[in-house]
Amino acid sequence: MNWKTLDFEQLSARELYLILRARSAVFVVEQSHVHLDADGRDESGIHVFATDDITRPMPVLAYARIHEGDAEDPEVVVDKILTSPLRRGDGTAEALIERVLAVAAERWPGRGVRLSAPVSLRGFYEAFGFRKTEGPFLEHGMPYIGLTRKSRLLRDTASLMKAQAAAYRDTFELL
């Protein structure tokens, strides 16, 4: 497997075509999500994907798109997450999420990461530190939930604050 993390301008025409083809195969054909996949957000996204033998008709094995948050909503947003049916259950999906989280932490340190996922995948994402923040709600006729993962920096700060509060509480109890 060949992993890549590319801005839109770095994608070759063939890579973009293969990504759009994989997204259409999974979201539109397999999952029956009738929607305009080329939604105008690809140009501002970071594309994380794995390929195998790019000369094959369907070489994209895993894919996710990442967007920087903004002043109003600073969390990094991950969407269009997919794994090829040929690679489900073999660790490819886990490798994809690990890479996505590493890219988000590198490019936008200190920010949380947010995504929407089918309710059935809640446990999968929780294994990576995501927690349910909204839903369930219907998206493309399926029940979805919103999940958020706080940044390691925020989690470490929260843990430190809890420890300090406990220390102060213990000190107060000794008085």
Summary of the structure (lengths in Angstrom):
residues: 175
radius of gyration: 18.9
end to end distance: 61.5
largest distance: 73.4
contacts: 482
relative contact order: 0.12
helix: 42%
strand: 29%
